[in-house]
Amino acid sequence: MVNSMFQWISLAFIALLHPFYVSVIEINHNTKDATAEISIRIFTQDLETTLQKYQYLYTTKASAKN
């Protein structure tokens, strides 16, 4: 019981320190037409923040090579 509670408290503490990015992916299979439809919904602020982060990392690595 104490070990389980410690694990939950540890997980909650780690979750507070780690950023979360939320997206929803929905896949529908249409058997009549034999097609698959994939829908992805992304929160734009999360996507923009992540792209800016990786753009910065990519441009600093590229400029360091030159």
C-alpha positions as CSV (number, residue, x, y, z in Angstrom):
1,M,0.0,0.0,0.0
2,V,2.8,2.5,0.9
3,N,4.8,1.5,-2.1
4,S,1.8,2.1,-4.4
5,M,1.1,5.5,-2.8
6,F,4.8,6.4,-3.2
7,Q,4.6,5.5,-6.9
8,W,1.6,7.7,-7.4
9,I,3.1,10.7,-5.6
10,S,6.3,10.2,-7.6
11,L,4.4,10.1,-10.9
12,A,2.4,13.2,-10.0
13,F,5.6,15.1,-9.1
14,I,7.3,14.1,-12.4
15,A,4.1,15.1,-14.3
16,L,4.3,18.6,-12.9
17,L,7.8,19.0,-14.2
18,H,7.2,17.6,-17.7
19,P,5.3,19.6,-20.4
20,F,2.3,17.9,-22.0
21,Y,1.2,18.3,-25.6
22,V,-2.3,17.2,-26.5
23,S,-3.6,16.0,-29.8
24,V,-6.4,13.8,-30.8
25,I,-6.2,11.3,-33.7
26,E,-9.3,9.6,-35.0
27,I,-9.2,6.8,-37.5
28,N,-12.4,5.6,-39.2
29,H,-12.6,2.6,-41.4
30,N,-15.3,2.6,-44.0
31,T,-16.0,-1.1,-44.9
32,K,-18.5,-0.2,-47.6
33,D,-16.0,1.9,-49.6
34,A,-12.9,0.1,-48.3
35,T,-11.3,3.3,-47.2
36,A,-9.7,4.7,-44.1
37,E,-10.2,8.3,-42.9
38,I,-7.7,9.8,-40.5
39,S,-8.3,13.0,-38.7
40,I,-5.7,14.8,-36.5
41,R,-6.6,17.6,-34.2
42,I,-3.7,19.5,-32.7
43,F,-3.7,22.5,-30.3
44,T,-2.0,25.2,-32.4
45,Q,-0.2,26.8,-29.5
46,D,1.5,23.4,-28.6
47,L,2.4,22.8,-32.2
48,E,3.8,26.4,-32.7
49,T,5.9,26.1,-29.4
50,T,7.3,22.8,-30.4
51,L,8.2,23.9,-34.0
52,Q,9.9,27.1,-32.7
53,K,11.9,24.9,-30.3
54,Y,13.1,22.6,-33.0
55,Q,13.7,25.4,-35.5
56,Y,16.0,27.0,-32.9
57,L,17.9,23.7,-32.3
58,Y,18.2,23.0,-36.1
59,T,19.4,26.5,-37.0
60,T,22.0,26.6,-34.1
61,K,23.3,23.2,-35.2
62,A,23.5,24.2,-38.9
63,S,25.3,27.5,-38.1
64,A,27.8,25.6,-35.9
65,K,28.7,23.4,-38.8
66,N,29.6,26.4,-41.0
